[in-house]
Amino acid sequence: MTLLLLLAPPASTALGSTYGGDFASAPGTGVKRPEYVYLGLEALDNQGVSGNKVPQVAKWRTASAVTAPGAGSRLRQLAAVAGGNLHVQGISSWDTFDDPTDPTLDAGAVYTWGFVHNQSLYLGDGLSYMVYDPRDGTLAKWESTGAGAMPEKCRLATVYRGRVVLARPASQPQNWYMSAMDEPTIWDFFPKVITTDQAVFGNNAPAGLCPDIINTLIPHNDDMLIFGCDSSIWRLAGDPMEGGSFERLSDSTGIAFGKPWCKDPSGVIYFFGSKGGVYRMHPGGAPQYLSDNRDGQDVSVQQRLASIDLAVYRIEMAWDFERQGLVVVQVPYEPLATAVPLAYFWDSKNNAWWEDEPGVVGLTPYTVRSLDGDLPGDRRLVYGCQDGWLREVDESATSDDGTAIHAEVTLGPLASGLDVEIMLNRAKAVLAREQSGCTFEVYASDEPNRLGRMVAQGEFTAGQNPRLSIRKRGAFMWLLLRNTRTGERFALEELAVDVRRMGLRKVRS
């Protein structure tokens, strides 16, 4: 059985309009910080939704009745927390839990966590907790049903070895708590009879408090729970009631707050460091810096990742199974942010970083999750955007949901390696025939880290292009390809340039 969760805090808009206006009875306007939740459940009769694709970027918007074809099939359900209320997408409209007796979360919370355990959805915001059971459509306060009290005001949560884990309470950010085994409502830390499956917490466990302020929880497997901290990384090996103890993995970097991590198919963990930059970590090993200039990577990407202001943005990451790479997005803490932050993609096959900047504010990703399912179309990467839509990447799109795709690549610098200039004599390009063309611009500079001045420009068409005479020279040369026209896209298949050594380098103003 697989259950999936998707959370994102987009702009202050109505759920009805953000999901395409299909639901006339959707919640009212002006609610802040909707949090999107995606669930995949096994055999959930008539409780799921199906997504209809539209041209260009797919928008998930249409609810319809679906029945599981077999006991092993999974269905989908969308839910959202907006204005502190839970909204569940039903067969024809949003079902809103807004009765005065229904539990709520803080409408102004800057970060909401959630996880799925035993086919129920657990949500919290650092102040309150609630649990939704999609099998019978009920929402209730998540609270202790035993002798012990529920830990209060925890900002992080996950599941480890069948135990619900809460961490980083406001009063003691190094503390952590675990429920009884497979019992999310049992929090009796001092039972009359001590057992190995009882609830346990840092102040009462042999392992003790986490040695650093906890920023994130990474349940790697049943033998390792990783605590990403403010300036260090620790792992809890085994169960704390059966000899589990803290072991330090790194004191050179911590992990940023929230969920700035993901795993690849082989179990390698990728995370955004508390000092900036992206790292990868093999199970039990030390973290390795990924976003640097080794193996030909662009060092400027390292600089931009390291300069991200973690007081303004939190980082979310996901592994793209289709494209075999790592997605890194910046999520503004301010729901009505007008800046459009860059997103990044690391191509594992080529060890190369690519930047991705949405064309308009509304397209800014506020979450990204790698989902799976029975149907091929269900196994995809889904983005929750600032305007409230859930979107996926469409390989056939010719615009970003109506906004022109600004696609460009800069190749260079080309240089001789000696104190002589070069001439970019001719260029020949082959572009994908079934797509569009692009413009090209040639730049020359006296410095290898500066694009310099444009000395030539022209056009490449789709398919195979004739050799073009350029005949421009400089100490360092670049070739920039781009297409910014609405309804067009291009793909570069091959590019060959004829470069010749010339005379000594000249210094130009």
DADA-V371784 format. One record per residue. SS is DSSP state (H for helix, E for strand, L for the rest). PSI is psi in degrees with one decimal (NA if undefined). OMEGA is omega in whole degrees, -180 to 180 (NA if undefined). Layout:
SS;PSI;OMEGA / SS;PSI;OMEGA
//
This chain:
L;134.0;180 / L;133.7;176 / L;137.4;-173 / L;149.6;-177 / L;134.9;179 / L;118.9;-179 / L;143.3;175 / L;139.2;177 / E;91.7;180 / L;-160.8;-169 / L;170.3;180 / L;85.6;-179 / L;169.0;-179 / L;144.6;178 / H;-33.5;180 / H;-46.3;-178 / H;-35.9;-177 / H;-23.9;176 / L;26.7;170 / L;6.0;177 / L;17.9;-179 / L;-14.5;-171 / L;102.4;-176 / L;-27.9;-177 / L;20.7;-179 / L;165.4;-179 / L;160.6;-177 / L;175.8;-176 / L;162.8;171 / L;9.3;179 / L;140.2;-176 / L;150.8;169 / L;61.1;171 / L;142.0;177 / E;117.2;-176 / E;135.9;-179 / E;131.4;178 / E;125.5;-180 / E;138.8;169 / E;115.9;-176 / E;155.7;179 / E;125.7;173 / L;52.3;179 / L;87.3;-171 / L;127.4;172 / L;26.3;179 / L;-3.8;-176 / L;179.9;174 / L;155.7;176 / L;146.1;-177 / L;130.1;176 / L;128.3;178 / L;144.9;172 / L;164.9;-179 / L;153.1;-179 / L;-132.0;-179 / L;132.5;-177 / E;134.5;175 / E;131.4;178 / L;112.3;-171 / L;-19.6;-170 / L;125.2;177 / L;140.2;178 / L;156.7;-180 / L;133.0;177 / L;146.0;179 / L;132.3;-179 / L;125.8;-179 / L;-17.8;-179 / L;167.6;-176 / L;-23.9;-178 / L;1.3;-177 / L;155.5;-180 / E;146.3;179 / E;163.3;-176 / E;150.9;174 / E;134.2;177 / E;142.5;175 / E;160.9;180 / E;145.0;171 / E;114.5;-178 / E;130.8;-177 / L;21.6;-178 / L;-10.6;-179 / E;150.1;175 / E;132.5;176 / E;131.0;-178 / E;130.5;-179 / E;114.5;-178 / L;-153.7;-175 / L;-39.9;-177 / L;-4.2;-178 / L;173.8;176 / E;132.5;173 / E;118.2;-173 / E;130.6;176 / E;81.3;-177 / L;16.4;174 / L;145.0;180 / L;-23.3;-180 / L;-10.2;-179 / L;141.7;176 / L;153.6;-179 / L;165.0;171 / L;175.3;-179 / L;121.1;-178 / L;-24.3;-178 / L;12.3;-179 / L;136.8;-179 / L;-14.6;179 / L;127.3;177 / L;130.4;178 / E;161.7;178 / E;154.6;176 / E;162.0;179 / E;131.7;180 / E;128.5;-180 / L;44.0;175 / L;20.8;174 / E;153.4;-179 / E;122.7;179 / E;131.8;-176 / E;148.5;176 / E;163.0;-176 / L;14.0;-176 / L;-7.5;177 / L;-46.7;-175 / L;163.2;179 / E;147.2;172 / E;161.5;-177 / E;135.2;-180 / E;129.3;177 / E;104.4;-176 / L;-12.9;-179 / L;-35.3;177 / L;5.4;174 / L;34.3;-178 / E;146.2;176 / E;134.0;-178 / E;160.9;171 / E;140.5;174 / L;110.6;-176 / L;167.3;-178 / L;140.1;176 / L;5.1;-179 / L;-156.1;-176 / L;-30.4;-177 / L;155.7;179 / L;148.9;177 / L;131.8;176 / L;138.0;-174 / L;148.8;167 / L;43.6;177 / E;133.8;-175 / E;-6.2;-178 / E;150.9;179 / E;152.2;175 / E;-173.0;177 / E;134.3;-179 / E;124.4;179 / L;35.9;-179 / L;-0.9;179 / E;140.4;169 / E;132.1;-178 / E;125.8;172 / E;145.7;-176 / E;165.6;178 / E;62.7;171 / E;156.3;-176 / L;-33.4;-175 / L;-20.5;-175 / E;82.8;-171 / E;-3.3;176 / E;-0.4;-175 / E;157.1;179 / E;157.4;-177 / E;145.5;175 / E;134.2;177 / L;173.1;172 / E;155.6;-177 / L;122.1;178 / L;23.5;-180 / E;85.0;-177 / L;-11.8;-179 / L;5.3;180 / L;112.1;-177 / L;38.9;179 / L;102.3;-177 / L;-12.1;-177 / L;61.0;-180 / L;160.2;179 / L;-34.2;178 / L;119.4;-179 / L;129.0;178 / L;162.2;-178 / L;-16.5;-179 / L;12.1;-180 / L;167.8;175 / L;150.4;-177 / E;153.2;177 / E;168.1;-171 / H;-42.8;-177 / H;-12.9;-175 / H;-3.1;-176 / L;151.6;175 / L;-30.8;179 / L;-30.7;178 / L;-172.9;177 / L;155.7;171 / L;137.9;-176 / L;-4.5;-177 / L;166.6;177 / L;128.1;-174 / E;126.0;178 / E;-26.8;-178 / E;159.0;178 / E;130.0;-179 / E;100.0;177 / E;95.7;-174 / E;-46.6;175 / E;-170.0;-177 / L;-5.4;180 / L;-0.4;-175 / E;119.7;171 / E;118.3;-176 / E;130.7;175 / E;106.2;174 / E;119.4;-171 / E;-178.2;-174 / L;-39.1;-179 / L;13.6;-179 / L;170.7;179 / E;131.4;-179 / E;154.4;174 / E;140.9;172 / E;110.6;-177 / E;121.8;179 / L;-166.7;-178 / L;135.2;-178 / H;-19.9;177 / H;-0.3;179 / H;43.3;175 / L;6.8;179 / L;142.6;-178 / E;160.6;178 / E;135.6;175 / E;133.3;-177 / E;130.5;175 / E;-30.0;-179 / E;140.0;169 / L;12.3;178 / L;-20.6;177 / L;153.8;170 / L;-161.1;178 / E;141.6;-178 / L;166.2;-175 / L;150.6;174 / L;-128.9;175 / L;65.5;-180 / L;50.6;-176 / E;163.0;174 / E;177.1;178 / E;148.8;174 / L;177.0;-175 / L;-23.6;-179 / L;3.4;177 / L;3.3;176 / L;135.3;-179 / E;133.5;174 / E;137.0;-179 / E;160.9;177 / E;122.9;-175 / E;153.2;179 / L;-18.4;177 / L;7.2;-180 / L;155.7;179 / L;161.8;-177 / E;137.1;-180 / E;159.6;169 / E;151.2;-174 / E;119.8;174 / L;150.8;-176 / L;120.1;179 / L;-5.5;-178 / L;179.5;179 / L;149.3;179 / L;145.4;178 / E;134.1;-180 / E;124.5;-178 / L;-36.9;-173 / L;67.9;176 / L;-168.7;-174 / L;21.4;176 / H;151.6;176 / H;33.8;174 / H;8.2;178 / L;154.8;179 / L;115.3;-176 / H;-23.0;-180 / H;-27.7;176 / H;-41.8;177 / H;-44.0;-178 / H;-41.0;-179 / H;-39.7;177 / H;-39.2;-179 / H;-19.8;-177 / L;3.2;179 / L;130.8;180 / L;106.1;-177 / L;-4.2;172 / L;-19.4;180 / L;-36.9;-177 / E;143.5;164 / E;156.7;-174 / E;136.9;170 / E;142.7;-178 / E;152.3;177 / E;152.3;177 / E;126.2;179 / E;104.1;-176 / L;-30.6;180 / L;-43.7;-175 / L;2.7;177 / L;61.4;180 / E;177.4;-175 / E;130.7;178 / E;129.7;179 / E;120.7;179 / E;149.8;175 / E;122.8;-179 / E;116.4;179 / E;139.2;172 / L;-29.9;179 / L;117.7;-175 / L;-23.7;-179 / L;28.2;-180 / L;138.1;-179 / L;-15.0;176 / L;148.1;179 / L;99.1;-177 / L;154.2;177 / L;146.2;166 / E;160.5;-176 / E;149.0;176 / E;126.3;176 / E;118.6;180 / E;108.4;-176 / L;-27.9;-178 / L;-33.4;-178 / L;1.1;-177 / L;51.1;-175 / E;142.9;178 / E;141.9;176 / E;140.8;177 / E;149.0;179 / E;116.1;-180 / L;118.3;178 / L;147.2;-177 / L;-26.1;180 / L;163.6;-176 / H;-43.6;-175 / H;-22.6;-179 / H;-2.7;-179 / L;124.1;178 / E;130.9;175 / E;-3.1;171 / E;162.0;174 / E;133.7;-180 / E;141.3;174 / E;117.0;-175 / L;163.9;173 / L;174.8;-178 / L;-179.0;-179 / L;-39.7;-177 / L;148.2;178 / H;-35.6;180 / H;-15.0;179 / H;-19.3;-176 / L;91.9;-171 / L;170.3;173 / E;127.1;-176 / E;134.4;179 / E;132.5;168 / E;120.6;-170 / E;165.5;-176 / L;-32.7;-179 / L;0.6;175 / L;-7.8;179 / L;147.8;166 / E;127.8;-176 / E;156.3;174 / E;161.7;176 / L;129.4;180 / L;115.5;-177 / L;-19.3;-179 / L;3.5;-176 / L;143.6;175 / L;7.5;173 / L;163.2;174 / E;81.0;179 / L;45.2;179 / L;-14.4;177 / E;134.4;-178 / L;137.3;175 / L;119.7;176 / L;93.5;-178 / E;128.4;178 / E;156.0;175 / E;136.7;178 / E;123.8;-179 / E;122.9;180 / E;-176.5;3 / E;147.8;171 / E;133.3;-179 / L;164.8;-178 / L;-21.0;-175 / L;-6.2;177 / L;176.7;-179 / L;51.6;178 / E;155.3;175 / E;164.4;175 / E;159.1;173 / E;126.0;171 / E;100.1;-169 / E;-55.7;-179 / E;159.2;178 / E;142.3;178 / E;128.0;-177 / E;147.0;171 / E;116.8;178 / E;159.2;178 / L;126.9;-174 / L;-31.9;-176 / L;-0.7;179 / L;-158.8;-175 / L;-178.6;178 / L;-166.5;179 / E;162.4;173 / E;157.8;172 / E;147.8;178 / E;137.1;179 / E;130.9;-179 / E;149.3;177 / E;143.6;-177 / E;161.0;174 / L;-7.9;-175 / L;140.2;-176 / L;-11.6;-179 / L;15.7;-179 / L;133.6;-177 / L;-35.7;177 / L;-148.9;-174 / E;147.9;177 / E;128.1;-177 / E;-13.0;179 / E;156.4;176 / E;161.5;-179 / E;-160.5;-174 / E;134.4;169 / E;136.8;179 / L;167.6;178 / L;145.7;-179 / E;-157.3;-179 / E;128.3;-179 / L;150.2;174 / L;162.0;175 / L;129.1;-179 / E;134.4;177 / E;124.0;-180 / E;-53.8;174 / E;57.5;175 / E;148.1;-174 / E;161.8;178 / E;172.0;178 / L;-39.5;179 / E;135.7;-175 / E;145.4;176 / E;153.9;172 / E;120.0;-178 / E;127.0;177 / E;138.0;-180 / E;156.3;172 / E;122.4;-179 / L;15.7;-176 / L;136.3;179 / L;137.6;178 / L;10.4;-180 / L;156.9;175 / L;157.9;178 / L;157.1;176 / L;127.8;180 / E;120.0;179 / E;-38.7;-177 / E;142.6;177 / E;126.2;178 / E;135.5;178 / E;146.4;176 / E;112.5;-177 / E;132.4;-179 / E;145.5;176 / E;139.4;-179 / E;-147.4;-177 / E;-172.9;180 / E;150.0;-179 / L;140.7;177 / L;149.6;176 / L;118.2;-178 / L;149.1;180 / L;NA;NA
//
